[in-house]
Every structure is written in structure tokens, then in C-alpha cells.
Amino acid sequence: MWITEPSPLGRIVVPPDLPPGFGLCCTTRDYPGFIVPDELTSLVESRFGLSTSLTTCVQIHSAHVVRASSGSSWRECDSCDALWSSERGVSLGIKVADCLPVALIDVSQNVIANIHSGWRGAVQRITAAALDAAPLDPSSTHAFLGPSIRSCCFEVGDEVASQFSEHFVDRSRAKPHVDLVAFTVDILRARGITNISDSELCTRCEGSIFHSYRRDGAGKGRNLVVVSQ
């Protein structure tokens, strides 16, 4: 389970097993989720001791992956759902409000990636696309699965459930429930990544400290997930 702790942006969650020299955190409902670069890079510096630039993306539920470079200002890449970088001094940010955030850190190659994987991106294998794009060594890569809607709450119609293997669909209830986390873990393990840290946090559950599209509706806040090196 990831750890909840205070920050200048309100509560954040951080994995307990983060490798030295890297940063990773997720904001909560305490923060609306607007991209304010100085606030986010200041948080990265104060919490993890890393001075970085920030790259984010205009997300479209695709399998498009973009490489990010260090710089002195905020860059928002157009029309992509995953970012990666092999440069130091870089933070990669994505916005989620039920979709699964997948952060990858290769401690030997100094490669990081941040993936926005909703069900549409998942069926297009966005995580596999990011693994293809980024020069990651599976033996030294840590995968972190952040807060997202979990199978307990991810009720879908048959038109969505039919796009997943039945292995990842629970049909014991009135409507199918899809397990995006298990689907993603299966891809990671098939690619040789076994060091996987799951936050085990559901954004939709009542009492959740995270923004949720399913619970709160459109036009509400977003959780920001930032990975840095």
C-alpha cells in the first residue's frame, strides 16, 4: 500500500519502495488537478530533492507515446497518453480520475515513463506501446500502479467487457466488472517486469481521497501523477 502524507498541495500518496534518486507521487482531492508547473516542480524538489522541468500531455485515450527532454519551461505534448525520458532533471506528469496510472523506473538505465491507461488505452495496449518505445531493461525496471478505479467499482457494459479476455472480467454481478490492474500486470509480467508495486487504492470507492470521474461526474478534478529523475 502506498503511503499518504502531507504536502504543500494537500495530501499526496507515495510508494514506500521508491528507488533512491527518483521521485513519484500522486495528488488527491485536496488539489484540483490543474497543471501549475511551478507548484509541481517545487513539490518534486522539496519532497524528493530533485530539480526538474515538467512535461505533461494532452491525453486522448490513445496508444501514442512521446519522448520528453529536459528544459527550463513546462511542455505539454499534444495528443499522447504516455511519456518517457532518459534524461536527468525531468518530471513527467499525467492526469487521471479513474484511469490507471502506470509509472516505470529503470534504475540501471535511468529511464522513466508515465502512462495514462483507461480502458480505451488498455485495449489498444498503451502499456505495451510504452515498453516498446522506451529503452527499458526489464530486469532493472520497477513498475508502480497508482490509484485508479478497481474491479470492485469498474462496472461496464458488454460492449466494453467483450474487448477484454474473460480472464479479466467478473460476470458474477448484475453487470460485468473489468480488472484493468490485472490486465496491466499481465502485460508487465509477460515483458519480464516482476518488480511491481500496486497502490491498491480505488478512486471510485466511497470515502476515497481521490477525484473520480465515475463518482463525481464530468468537469470535476483530476489526480496528478508525477514521476521524476
Secondary structure, DSSP 4 states (H G I P E B T S, - for coil): -PEEE--TTS-EEE-TTPPTT-EEEEE-TTS-----HHHHHHHHHHHH----EEEEE---SS--EEE----SS-EEESS-SEEEE-SSSEEEEEEESSSEEEEEEETTTTEEEEEEE-HHHHHTTHHHHHHHHS---GGGEEEEE-SB--TTT-B--HHHHTTS-GGGEE-SSSS-EE-HHHHHHHHHHHTT--EEEE---BSSSTT-SS--HHHH-TT---EEEEEE-
